[in-house]
Amino acid sequence: DSSSAHEALACPKCSGVFMSPETHLGVEIDRCPQCQGIFFDRGELERLLQAHGGAGIDGLSLSDPDPTRDLTPAKCPRCVIPMTASEGPAKGVRIDKCFSCGAVFLDQGELSTIQLWKTLSGS
């Protein structure tokens, strides 16, 4: 990801809302200012988790994800196709994944939960 120009991506769940780029531990992510969900391009989530950087990024640490938002269908802002909801690396966490480009969208609170699970499970 060496492109200096970063186009604003639409939030996969909030209609008409554009996400803001942020950089954490050298990994660029995109966060929705409305729902606080985080969009990761292929490989970015894994890089951030390996650096143990997931816990401090969620606005509310270990917050229960909004159950209605978790069930909202997501659309990949890069491929403009529906993302598939599947169980993530932590039990009980549903992540939205684009099987075309490999992007992942996490609702607020899910990143902290996944990071904690990875730390506790030693994976």
N, C-alpha and C positions, 0 to 999 in steps of 0.2 A: 504494500500500500504506500507507494512513494508519491502518489499524486498530491500535488500541493492544493489543487482546487477540489473542494469537497462539496458536492451538490447536496442540497437539503433533501433528505428522504422523508417521505410521508410516514406517519406512524402506522404500523400494521393494523392497529385496532381503533384509533381515534380518527374519525372521518375529517379530512381537511386540516389536520394538525401536522406541522412539520417538526421533525426531531432536530435536536442540537448536538453537534459533535463534541465529544469530550475525550481527553487522553488520560488514561490511568496506567501507570507502569509501562509506558511505551505502547499501549494498545489503544487504538482509537475505537470508541464506541459511539452509538447514537442514542440519545435519551429523549423520550417524549416529555415535553414540559407539562402536559395535561395529566397523563396517567402514570408518569414516571417509569414506564416500561423501557427496557433496554434492548436495542437491536445490535446483533453481532454478525459481521460477515464471517464466512467460513474460516475456522481456525482461531478466531479472536477469543471466543469464550474459553477454549482449552488453554490458550496462552495466558489469559488472565488468571484462571484457576491454578495453573502450575506455579504462578508467581504469588499465590495466596492473596490475590488482590480483590477477591470478590466481596469480602465482608464489609468493607468500608464504602462501597459505591452505592448500595441501595440507600434511598433516602431514609427509610425507617428500617432499622436492622431487625431481621427476623420477624417482620410484620406478616400477619396472615394475608395472603393475596386476596384481593377483592374477589369473592367467588363468582360474581356476575361477570367481571372483566375477564377472569380466567376462562370462562366459557364463550366469550366473544370470539367469533371466527377472525383469524388474522389473515392479512393479505401481504405477501412479500413486496416491499416497495421497490426492489430491484427487478424482479421478474413479473410483477403484477399478476401473480397467480395465488390461489389459496395456499396458506401454509397448513401443514398437518400437525394436529395436536397429538403429542405422544408423551408417555411417562419419561421424565428426565432421569438424570443420574441419581437423584435423591428420591426416595420413596414418597409418593404422594404429590410430587411436583410435576405438573403438566407443562411441557415446553412446546412452543410452536416452532416448527422447523420447515424450511423450504427444501424440498428434495431436488429441486432444479439447481440452485446455486449453493446449497449447504448453509445458508444463513439461519440464525436462531433468534427468536424474540422471547424475552423473559418478562413476565409481569413483575410489578414492584414487589420486592420481598423474596422472590424466587432465587435470585443470585446469592443472597446471604445464606439461604437455606442450603443450596447446592454446595457452597464453599464450606459450610459447617459440616455437612455430611462427608465431603471429601476429606476434611481434616480429621474427623473422628474415625472414619473407616480406613484411613491411611492409604487411600487410593489417589 
